[in-house]
């Protein structure tokens, strides 16, 4: 169709044809937008999965490095060894001391 000045067009049949064509085009564009939105969601999920896998790999690598560097001699306490608690002692009565006033 040739360019139509929609603001000044008075032929109702011609305006109706333009409206039908535009409606069809809008429908196609909605389908494209929906398909692209689904594709974006799928890509986000794929990327999220890849990032989680990379994070697991980095954590595993860090654990191996820590094991190589510290081995069994870490500063962490083992659960089998406990620190002995001191007993609280109350002061002994001092009856042998002279009373000074």
LUMDOKOL-761463 format. One record per atom (N, C-alpha, C): residue number from 1; residue in one letter; atom name; x, y, z. Coordinates in steps of 0.001 Angstrom, whole numbers, plus 500000, padded with zeros to 6 digits. Example, Ala and Ser with C-alpha at 12.3 -4.5 7.8 and 13.67 -1.06 7.14 Angstrom:
[1, a, N, [513190, 494310, 507800]] [1, a, CA, [512300, 495500, 507800]] [1, a, C, [513200, 496700, 507800]] [2, s, N, [512850, 497750, 507080]] [2, s, CA, [513670, 498940, 507140]] [2, s, C, [512900, 500030, 507870]] 
//
This chain:
[1, x, N, [500837, 498815, 500000]] [1, x, CA, [500000, 500000, 500000]] [1, x, C, [500877, 501242, 500000]] [2, x, N, [500387, 502240, 499370]] [2, x, CA, [501107, 503510, 499330]] [2, x, C, [500959, 504185, 500691]] [3, x, N, [501824, 505156, 500914]] [3, x, CA, [501737, 505892, 502176]] [3, x, C, [500388, 506590, 502261]] [4, x, N, [499755, 506447, 503414]] [4, x, CA, [498442, 507037, 503629]] [4, x, C, [498557, 508024, 504767]] [5, x, N, [497990, 509195, 504559]] [5, x, CA, [497936, 510200, 505615]] [5, x, C, [496703, 509892, 506455]] [6, x, N, [496919, 509129, 507540]] [6, x, CA, [495786, 508666, 508341]] [6, x, C, [495037, 509808, 509016]] [7, x, N, [495707, 510908, 509269]] [7, x, CA, [495055, 512043, 509911]] [7, x, C, [494000, 512674, 508998]] [8, x, N, [494253, 512642, 507702]] [8, x, CA, [493359, 513344, 506768]] [8, x, C, [492569, 512404, 505864]] [9, x, N, [492748, 511081, 505995]] [9, x, CA, [492045, 510118, 505126]] [9, x, C, [490558, 510091, 505483]] [10, x, N, [489714, 510147, 504478]] [10, x, CA, [488256, 510151, 504703]] [10, x, C, [487594, 508874, 504177]] [11, x, N, [488335, 508075, 503418]] [11, x, CA, [487778, 506836, 502868]] [11, x, C, [487751, 505774, 503972]] [12, x, N, [486517, 505459, 504447]] [12, x, CA, [486370, 504528, 505568]] [12, x, C, [486850, 503120, 505218]] [13, x, N, [486615, 502694, 504007]] [13, x, CA, [487046, 501340, 503617]] [13, x, C, [488577, 501234, 503648]] [14, x, N, [489222, 502261, 503182]] [14, x, CA, [490688, 502277, 503181]] [14, x, C, [491215, 502286, 504616]] [15, x, N, [490610, 503069, 505506]] [15, x, CA, [491016, 503100, 506915]] [15, x, C, [490776, 501740, 507575]] [16, x, N, [489666, 501074, 507208]] [16, x, CA, [489371, 499753, 507748]] [16, x, C, [490449, 498757, 507315]] [17, x, N, [490885, 498806, 506079]] [17, x, CA, [491933, 497911, 505582]] [17, x, C, [493252, 498142, 506329]] [18, x, N, [493563, 499413, 506571]] [18, x, CA, [494784, 499742, 507306]] [18, x, C, [494697, 499184, 508727]] [19, x, N, [493545, 499314, 509342]] [19, x, CA, [493367, 498821, 510709]] [19, x, C, [493519, 497300, 510766]] [20, x, N, [492944, 496596, 509775]] [20, x, CA, [493055, 495135, 509735]] [20, x, C, [494517, 494714, 509575]] [21, x, N, [495238, 495378, 508678]] [21, x, CA, [496651, 495065, 508472]] [21, x, C, [497478, 495347, 509737]] [22, x, N, [497199, 496451, 510373]] [22, x, CA, [497936, 496790, 511597]] [22, x, C, [497620, 495802, 512716]] [23, x, N, [496387, 495377, 512805]] [23, x, CA, [496015, 494397, 513830]] [23, x, C, [496757, 493077, 513606]] [24, x, N, [496833, 492645, 512343]] [24, x, CA, [497560, 491410, 512037]] [24, x, C, [499047, 491558, 512392]] [25, x, N, [499604, 492687, 512048]] [25, x, CA, [501024, 492928, 512346]] [25, x, C, [501270, 492966, 513858]] [26, x, N, [500374, 493578, 514592]] [26, x, CA, [500509, 493629, 516059]] [26, x, C, [500441, 492223, 516643]] [27, x, N, [499539, 491389, 516113]] [27, x, CA, [499446, 489995, 516573]] [27, x, C, [500754, 489246, 516359]] [28, x, N, [501360, 489421, 515175]] [28, x, CA, [502647, 488780, 514888]] [28, x, C, [503728, 489281, 515848]] [29, x, N, [503722, 490574, 516111]] [29, x, CA, [504733, 491143, 517018]] [29, x, C, [504561, 490610, 518441]] [30, x, N, [503313, 490418, 518873]] [30, x, CA, [503073, 489828, 520191]] [30, x, C, [503659, 488419, 520270]] [31, x, N, [503477, 487644, 519211]] [31, x, CA, [504044, 486291, 519177]] [31, x, C, [505570, 486329, 519259]] [32, x, N, [506173, 487246, 518528]] [32, x, CA, [507633, 487369, 518545]] [32, x, C, [508117, 487761, 519938]] [33, x, N, [507432, 488716, 520559]] [33, x, CA, [507822, 489157, 521907]] [33, x, C, [507702, 488000, 522893]] [34, x, N, [506630, 487225, 522821]] [34, x, CA, [506439, 486092, 523725]] [34, x, C, [507543, 485054, 523516]] [35, x, N, [507878, 484761, 522261]] [35, x, CA, [508932, 483787, 521962]] [35, x, C, [510279, 484270, 522487]] [36, x, N, [510569, 485547, 522292]] [36, x, CA, [511835, 486102, 522766]] [36, x, C, [511902, 486126, 524294]] [37, x, N, [510783, 486411, 524942]] [37, x, CA, [510762, 486402, 526410]] [37, x, C, [511040, 484996, 526942]] [38, x, N, [510447, 483989, 526299]] [38, x, CA, [510708, 482599, 526698]] [38, x, C, [512172, 482250, 526485]] [39, x, N, [512724, 482688, 525379]] [39, x, CA, [514136, 482409, 525084]] [39, x, C, [515051, 483077, 526112]] [40, x, N, [514735, 484296, 526495]] [40, x, CA, [515525, 485005, 527515]] [40, x, C, [515466, 484259, 528843]] [41, x, N, [514265, 483809, 529231]] [41, x, CA, [514128, 483051, 530478]] [41, x, C, [514968, 481775, 530438]] [42, x, N, [514931, 481078, 529313]] [42, x, CA, [515720, 479852, 529185]] [42, x, C, [517216, 480145, 529288]] [43, x, N, [517650, 481220, 528666]] [43, x, CA, [519069, 481581, 528722]] [43, x, C, [519485, 481953, 530146]] [44, x, N, [518589, 482644, 530869]] [44, x, CA, [518899, 483001, 532259]] [44, x, C, [519066, 481752, 533108]] [45, x, N, [518171, 480774, 532923]] [45, x, CA, [518257, 479530, 533689]] [45, x, C, [519547, 478788, 533355]] [46, x, N, [519887, 478743, 532077]] [46, x, CA, [521125, 478080, 531668]] [46, x, C, [522327, 478775, 532278]] [47, x, N, [522335, 480088, 532234]] [47, x, CA, [523449, 480858, 532788]] [47, x, C, [523544, 480652, 534291]] [48, x, N, [522402, 480640, 534986]] [48, x, CA, [522388, 480439, 536431]] [48, x, C, [522983, 479066, 536767]] [49, x, N, [522597, 478045, 536010]] [49, x, CA, [523136, 476703, 536234]] [49, x, C, [524639, 476655, 536006]] [50, x, N, [525097, 477332, 534964]] [50, x, CA, [526531, 477371, 534679]] [50, x, C, [527276, 478085, 535798]] [51, x, N, [526720, 479179, 536290]] [51, x, CA, [527386, 479918, 537369]] [51, x, C, [527437, 479098, 538648]] [52, x, N, [526379, 478354, 538939]] [52, x, CA, [526381, 477512, 540134]] [52, x, C, [527429, 476423, 540012]] [53, x, N, [527566, 475834, 538830]] [53, x, CA, [528577, 474800, 538608]] [53, x, C, [529977, 475392, 538777]] [54, x, N, [530212, 476576, 538223]] [54, x, CA, [531516, 477223, 538371]] [54, x, C, [531811, 477534, 539834]] [55, x, N, [530803, 477971, 540578]] [55, x, CA, [530986, 478260, 541992]] [55, x, C, [531367, 476991, 542755]] [56, x, N, [530705, 475870, 542461]] [56, x, CA, [531057, 474600, 543112]] [56, x, C, [532496, 474218, 542795]] [57, x, N, [532903, 474399, 541543]] [57, x, CA, [534271, 474057, 541147]] [57, x, C, [535284, 474929, 541880]] [58, x, N, [535009, 476215, 542005]] [58, x, CA, [535922, 477123, 542710]] [58, x, C, [536012, 476736, 544189]] [59, x, N, [534875, 476402, 544806]] [59, x, CA, [534895, 475981, 546211]] [59, x, C, [535698, 474704, 546390]] [60, x, N, [535516, 473742, 545483]] [60, x, CA, [536295, 472500, 545560]] [60, x, C, [537785, 472779, 545423]] [61, x, N, [538133, 473655, 544495]] [61, x, CA, [539535, 474011, 544287]] [61, x, C, [540106, 474672, 545539]] [62, x, N, [539344, 475570, 546144]] [62, x, CA, [539782, 476238, 547365]] [62, x, C, [539980, 475232, 548494]] [63, x, N, [539069, 474279, 548625]] [63, x, CA, [539217, 473250, 549645]] [63, x, C, [540481, 472421, 549424]] [64, x, N, [540765, 472084, 548170]] [64, x, CA, [541999, 471320, 547888]] [64, x, C, [543232, 472130, 548237]] [65, x, N, [543219, 473415, 547898]] [65, x, CA, [544370, 474264, 548223]] [65, x, C, [544571, 474368, 549732]] [66, x, N, [543484, 474547, 550471]] [66, x, CA, [543588, 474631, 551926]] [66, x, C, [544114, 473328, 552503]] [67, x, N, [543677, 472216, 551955]] [67, x, CA, [544152, 470926, 552441]] [67, x, C, [545643, 470766, 552149]] [68, x, N, [546068, 471205, 550971]] [68, x, CA, [547495, 471120, 550636]] [68, x, C, [548328, 472011, 551544]] [69, x, N, [547825, 473193, 551844]] [69, x, CA, [548591, 474133, 552639]] [69, x, C, [548599, 473760, 554117]] [70, x, N, [547455, 473392, 554654]] [70, x, CA, [547366, 473155, 556086]] [70, x, C, [547347, 471679, 556449]] [71, x, N, [546882, 470855, 555554]] [71, x, CA, [546805, 469433, 555841]] [71, x, C, [545943, 469180, 557057]] [72, x, N, [546452, 468329, 557949]] [72, x, CA, [545700, 468023, 559162]] [72, x, C, [545992, 469021, 560266]] [73, x, N, [547051, 469812, 560108]] [73, x, CA, [547456, 470712, 561198]] [73, x, C, [546774, 472064, 561063]] [74, x, N, [545499, 472048, 561184]] [74, x, CA, [544737, 473282, 561134]] [74, x, C, [544610, 473833, 562545]] [75, x, N, [544258, 475078, 562644]] [75, x, CA, [544077, 475663, 563964]] [75, x, C, [542735, 475285, 564565]] [76, x, N, [541936, 474609, 563819]] [76, x, CA, [540643, 474190, 564351]] [76, x, C, [540864, 473129, 565413]] [77, x, N, [540031, 473166, 566414]] [77, x, CA, [540078, 472127, 567436]] [77, x, C, [539286, 470927, 566935]] [78, x, N, [539756, 469783, 567279]] [78, x, CA, [538984, 468599, 566926]] [78, x, C, [537910, 468417, 567982]] [79, x, N, [536888, 467717, 567630]] [79, x, CA, [535772, 467562, 568558]] [79, x, C, [536122, 466603, 569691]] [80, x, N, [537113, 465725, 569515]] [80, x, CA, [537467, 464755, 570544]] [80, x, C, [538257, 465367, 571693]] [81, x, N, [538935, 466445, 571463]] [81, x, CA, [539748, 467062, 572506]] [81, x, C, [539020, 468251, 573093]] [82, x, N, [538919, 468259, 574389]] [82, x, CA, [538278, 469393, 575045]] [82, x, C, [539264, 470033, 575991]] [83, x, N, [539126, 471287, 576134]] [83, x, CA, [539973, 472027, 577050]] [83, x, C, [539465, 471810, 578471]] [84, x, N, [540380, 471576, 579371]] [84, x, CA, [539996, 471312, 580745]] [84, x, C, [539600, 472623, 581413]] [85, x, N, [538459, 472607, 582054]] [85, x, CA, [537966, 473808, 582723]] [85, x, C, [538596, 473912, 584108]] [86, x, N, [538923, 475107, 584497]] [86, x, CA, [539439, 475341, 585848]] [86, x, C, [538302, 475322, 586854]] [87, x, N, [538613, 474825, 588005]] [87, x, CA, [537608, 474851, 589066]] [87, x, C, [537665, 476212, 589738]] [88, x, N, [536517, 476709, 590064]] [88, x, CA, [536484, 477965, 590814]] [88, x, C, [536738, 477653, 592279]] [89, x, N, [537560, 478443, 592868]] [89, x, CA, [537845, 478248, 594285]] [89, x, C, [537414, 479490, 595046]] [90, x, N, [536794, 479265, 596147]] [90, x, CA, [536415, 480386, 596999]] [90, x, C, [537581, 480668, 597935]] [91, x, N, [537758, 481892, 598337]] [91, x, CA, [538883, 482187, 599216]] [91, x, C, [538742, 481442, 600555]] [92, x, N, [539875, 480967, 601034]] [92, x, CA, [539874, 480239, 602306]] [92, x, C, [539752, 481231, 603455]] [93, x, N, [539047, 480862, 604471]] [93, x, CA, [538938, 481765, 605626]] [93, x, C, [540329, 481948, 606264]] [94, x, N, [540655, 483161, 606620]] [94, x, CA, [541975, 483461, 607175]] [94, x, C, [541821, 483755, 608678]] [95, x, N, [541621, 482721, 609424]] [95, x, CA, [541383, 482859, 610862]] [95, x, C, [542653, 483137, 611645]] [96, x, N, [543828, 482832, 611125]] [96, x, CA, [545079, 483012, 611873]] [96, x, C, [545621, 484425, 611797]] [97, x, N, [545029, 485288, 611015]] [97, x, CA, [545541, 486638, 610872]] [97, x, C, [545064, 487510, 612034]] [98, x, N, [545957, 488385, 612511]] [98, x, CA, [545544, 489260, 613597]] [98, x, C, [544579, 490335, 613104]] [99, x, N, [543680, 490764, 613952]] [99, x, CA, [542709, 491793, 613611]] [99, x, C, [543348, 493135, 613934]] [100, x, N, [543417, 494011, 612957]] [100, x, CA, [544016, 495314, 613110]] [100, x, C, [542919, 496356, 612944]] [101, x, N, [542900, 497274, 613963]] [101, x, CA, [541890, 498318, 613864]] [101, x, C, [542522, 499660, 613714]] 
//
